[in-house]
């Protein structure tokens, strides 16, 4: 016997597929949607439809974008010789809040995680390597999350990038190990950027 009417159970099931939303949270959100006015519910539905219709990923850096390229890639004042590599678009927001970085970004759209079946081929690594020569990149800052997956990803990228003769650095360990970049406060993250550490040495020509 079903505990909830069909449409309600369907809504709970869909909400439960969202990251960080367990069965109980999905039920609470579903009941909240049932209690709000139809106007509010339609506004939420329209917002979801709108973002799916109008927002995609930047052709260059894979940040979220409304158009072929994101606003940061279109900004001529950004320094194209230095690229900060992050796992997700939300991490760019965290770095930008520090007001310490004026270069460009590259979003991997994830991190290497064998447990979850995510390998290098699932990330935007090939596209990153392709930007190095084309855009005249001199330094790549690895700003992956300070957890097992982020560290493994950073080490993998460092091994690929160092032979290219560019500076490869990693944000300093002022960030708590096991934490996520998006939750770091501006001061801590800003200092981590300033005190970034070079990984290896550029190859001699």
C-alpha positions in Angstrom: 0.0 0.0 0.0 1.4 3.4 -1.0 1.9 5.8 1.8 1.5 8.9 -0.5 -0.6 9.7 -3.4 1.1 9.0 -6.8 2.1 12.6 -7.7 3.4 13.3 -4.1 5.5 10.1 -4.1 6.9 11.1 -7.5 7.9 14.5 -6.2 9.5 12.9 -3.1 11.4 10.5 -5.3 12.7 13.3 -7.6 13.7 15.5 -4.6 15.5 12.5 -3.1 17.7 12.3 -6.1 19.2 15.7 -5.3 22.6 15.8 -3.6 22.4 16.0 0.1 18.7 15.4 0.2 17.8 12.2 2.1 14.3 10.6 2.3 13.1 12.6 5.3 14.4 15.9 3.8 12.7 15.0 0.5 9.4 14.5 2.4 9.7 17.8 4.2 10.4 19.7 1.0 7.5 18.0 -0.8 5.1 18.9 2.0 6.4 22.5 2.0 5.7 22.6 -1.8 2.2 21.3 -1.1 1.5 23.9 1.5 2.7 27.0 -0.5 0.4 28.7 -2.9 0.1 27.5 -6.5 1.6 30.9 -7.6 4.7 30.2 -5.5 5.0 26.6 -6.8 4.7 27.7 -10.4 7.3 30.4 -9.8 9.7 27.7 -8.5 8.9 25.4 -11.5 9.4 28.3 -13.9 12.8 29.1 -12.3 13.9 25.5 -12.8 12.7 25.5 -16.4 14.3 28.9 -17.1 17.7 27.9 -15.8 17.7 24.7 -17.9 16.6 26.6 -21.0 19.0 29.6 -20.7 22.1 28.4 -18.8 24.8 26.0 -20.0 28.5 25.6 -19.6 31.1 28.0 -20.9 32.8 26.7 -24.1 36.2 27.8 -22.7 36.4 27.2 -19.0 33.2 25.2 -18.3 31.8 27.7 -15.7 28.1 28.2 -15.9 27.2 30.6 -18.7 24.4 32.3 -20.4 25.7 32.1 -23.9 28.8 30.5 -25.5 31.2 32.0 -22.9 30.9 33.0 -19.3 31.2 36.6 -18.1 34.7 36.0 -16.6 36.1 34.6 -19.9 34.6 37.6 -21.8 36.2 40.1 -19.3 39.2 41.6 -21.1 40.7 42.8 -17.9 41.4 39.3 -16.6 45.0 38.0 -16.8 44.9 35.1 -19.3 48.5 34.0 -18.4 47.3 32.5 -15.1 44.5 29.9 -14.7 43.0 28.8 -11.5 41.6 25.2 -11.7 38.6 24.4 -9.5 36.4 21.4 -9.2 33.0 23.0 -9.6 31.5 26.4 -10.7 30.5 27.2 -7.2 34.2 27.2 -6.2 34.8 30.2 -8.5 32.3 32.2 -6.4 34.4 31.4 -3.3 37.7 32.4 -4.9 36.2 35.6 -6.4 35.0 36.7 -2.9 38.6 36.9 -1.8 39.3 39.6 -4.4 42.9 38.2 -4.6 42.7 36.5 -8.0 42.5 38.4 -11.3 43.3 35.6 -13.7 41.0 33.1 -15.5 39.5 29.8 -14.4 39.0 26.3 -15.5 36.3 24.1 -14.0 37.0 20.3 -14.0 33.3 19.5 -13.2 34.3 17.0 -10.5 37.3 15.3 -9.0 39.0 11.9 -9.5 37.1 9.4 -7.4 37.5 5.7 -8.2 34.9 4.8 -5.6 32.3 6.8 -7.6 33.7 5.6 -10.9 35.0 9.0 -11.8 38.3 8.9 -13.6 40.4 11.6 -15.4 38.5 10.9 -18.7 35.2 12.1 -17.0 36.8 15.5 -16.1 37.6 18.5 -18.3 41.3 17.8 -18.2 41.9 17.4 -21.9 40.3 20.8 -22.4 42.6 22.3 -19.8 45.7 21.0 -21.5 44.5 22.4 -24.8 44.2 25.9 -23.3 47.9 26.1 -22.2 49.5 26.9 -25.5 46.5 28.5 -27.2 46.0 31.1 -24.5 49.7 31.5 -23.5 49.2 30.3 -19.9 52.3 30.7 -17.7 50.9 29.4 -14.4 48.2 27.0 -13.3 47.0 27.2 -9.8 45.4 24.0 -8.5 42.5 25.0 -6.2 40.9 21.6 -5.7 39.2 20.7 -2.4 41.5 19.7 0.5 40.2 16.2 0.7 41.3 12.8 -0.7 39.7 13.2 -4.1 40.8 16.8 -4.5 44.4 16.0 -3.5 44.5 13.0 -5.9 43.2 15.2 -8.7 45.8 17.9 -8.0 48.7 15.4 -8.0 47.4 13.9 -11.3 47.2 17.3 -12.9 50.6 18.4 -11.6 52.2 15.4 -13.3 50.6 16.3 -16.6 51.3 20.0 -16.4 54.9 20.1 -15.2 56.5 18.8 -18.4 54.8 21.6 -20.3 57.4 24.1 -18.8 54.8 26.2 -16.9 54.6 27.0 -13.2 52.2 24.7 -11.4 51.2 25.8 -7.9 48.7 24.7 -5.3 46.8 26.9 -2.9 48.4 26.7 0.6 47.1 24.4 3.3 45.4 27.1 5.4 42.2 25.4 4.4 40.9 22.6 6.7 41.8 19.2 5.5 38.6 17.4 4.4 36.7 20.6 3.9 35.2 22.1 0.7 36.4 25.2 -1.0 33.0 26.8 -1.2 32.7 26.9 2.6 36.0 28.6 3.3 35.8 32.1 4.5 37.3 34.9 2.3 40.3 35.6 4.6 41.4 32.0 4.8 41.0 31.4 1.1 42.6 34.7 0.2 45.7 33.8 2.3 45.8 30.3 0.8 45.9 31.9 -2.7 48.7 34.3 -1.7 50.8 31.5 -0.1 50.2 29.0 -2.9 53.1 26.5 -3.3 54.8 25.6 -6.5 54.5 21.9 -7.3 57.8 20.7 -8.8 59.7 23.0 -11.2 59.1 24.0 -14.8 61.0 21.9 -17.3 64.0 23.5 -19.0 63.8 24.0 -22.7 
